[in-house]
Structures are given as structure tokens and as C-alpha cells.
């Protein structure tokens, strides 16, 4: 069957959505609690046919027991459908925690975090397939370098690592910093890793930086964002240190009827995870959001170009999206066009 017929069949015959919903909110004075649900459904069109898959089904909770002591966790349930061959079928059928952390929020300028959480590295390296809000198939698809460089990573969500660290904002958000120590998973040759990130935002010009610990690609025009982030990660192995450098730029601004978004990211990994190999990659992506909500949501068009310099691998991706509510509830049709390989079409 031709790809065009498969695309039509997927669009007309499948109700495919991605989103999240808050299941319950509890406020007992100083004790606050919120729990919700997240899921993604993908219909992937690629030779030799069509694969409808549920790559992610998650529940999450976060809350506080005082103004200082805060916590959060996220659990992923089993995936359904065939899925990529790289999936570990023995692991995906059982629930597993992918986030579990506590945070001591002493002040905006100084917070302590401990637990299993995203490594504070380059913006696009913490956004994996399915949770990317500009290109839903993921910023790392077709490149393989925008990823968590730490040795100890969650098997089901590789952007997470067990860490202990500090972070905060200085000068009303003009400067945001992170400094964490990552676990070495015990028993192997890796030493504990150290992650550092500095983020600059010209708040005096009316712009904001990323508001929370986790970075996002878009805020859908709810705030004007302009950030420049510089990240570094180092970890020792038997064959020497592995050093990773990352830099990222994000601009998003509401301009009347549209909200343009432009991003650039670069990573350079030396002795990547102690493998003896180097990886370097560049990504440029952006989006035009129409600030007029239709019956199904706000429409947007986005595009991504990425190139990995060490192996001359590149990819071009485009997406048409409808943001139903916020960044987590949307419908998207994505086309990925990797160099030297067949294109892939995904309804997500």
C-alpha cells in the first residue's frame, strides 16, 4: 500500500491523541497535593506498513508538606503495540518510577534537589521522543547525540539520572544556575559525574527564562522567553574522563496573531560515556503558532533540521499541530526525513 493511502487511512480511521489531565487536587493548608495522568498515542507510517502504538502511559503526583519541603514522582506503565525493536520487552510490561525526588525550597536563589530527575544539560537533550512539543517524534530522532551523557540513566526515560544538587535564580531570573552530582550506578568503572548549567535571560527587556527546574521548548505565547544556556558534564571512566559541552538558545514572543519560536542547540561529547568515541551535533528548530483557537485548538507549524557532524548524519522534520489545551494536550502530524533513509510519518 502506498504511503499516501496509509496516511489517509491513519488520519481517517484512528483517533490519536496526546495529552494530560489532572485527576485530583488536594489542599490541606500547608499540605498540598496534585495528581494527574499523561499518555501518548502514535500511529507510525513506515514501510512495510502501519504501527499504532501507545509509547507512554504515565501517572504523576507532586506536592508540598511545608513552604520549604516539596516532592514529586512519576510512574510509567506498560506500553502496548509493537513498538521499536529497541524496546526491552521484559521491562515495559511492568510499572516503574521514572521520577522520584524531594526539593528543599529555601529561596528563589537557592534550592536543594535530591532523587531521580532530569539531568540539567542542554535544552534539547532532556526532551525525548513523545514529549517534544515542537516535533513530537523527539529532538534526538535521526541524530543520536542530544541525550543524557551520564552513565547511570533510567532505562525507560534516559534523560533522568539519580542526582544530588543545588539550583536557583539570581537577579530576578537574570541568571539561573544548576550544580549537581550524578550517581555512578555503583559496581562499574564509572565515577560520580558532575553537571553544571548557567542560563541567562534579559529580564530587563521584558523577557523571562525557563521558570522551573525542567526546561521546555515552548510556552505557547504565555510569556516572552529569551534564554541562552551553557552546560557542562564530566565523568571519569577507566579510559579517562568523558566531557560533554552544550549550548542552547531559545526565543519565543507573542506578536499579535502569531507566536514565533526559534531555537538552536549544539552538543559536543568527548569520550562519550567512556566509549572512546566522540559525538558532535547541531539542531535548529522553530514554530509558528496561530493565536486564534479553533474548535480543536490553536494551530501551529513547526520544523527541525539536525546534523551530527562526526558521522555526517542529518534529518529534516516538519509537523502540523493543534494545541487543544496547553503544551501537553495536542494532536500532531509529523514527517521525519532522515538522510539516506525512508521517511516516517507519525500521527501523534
Protein Blocks (a to p, Z undefined) as FASTA:
>chain_A
ZZklmmmmmmmmpccddddddfbdcdehjaccddddddddddddddfbdcdddfbccddd
dddfbfklgcddddddddedjbpakbcfklmmpccdfbdcddddfbfkbccdedjddddd
dfklmpcehiackbmnbjkgonlpaccfbfbdcfklmkbccdddddddeehhmaccdddd
ddehioiabdcddddddddddfknopacdfblbdcfbeghpaccddddddddddddfkbc
cddddddddddddehjbccdddddddddehihhlopacdddddddddddfbdcfkbccdd
dddddddfklopacddddddddfbajklccdddddddehiacddddZZ
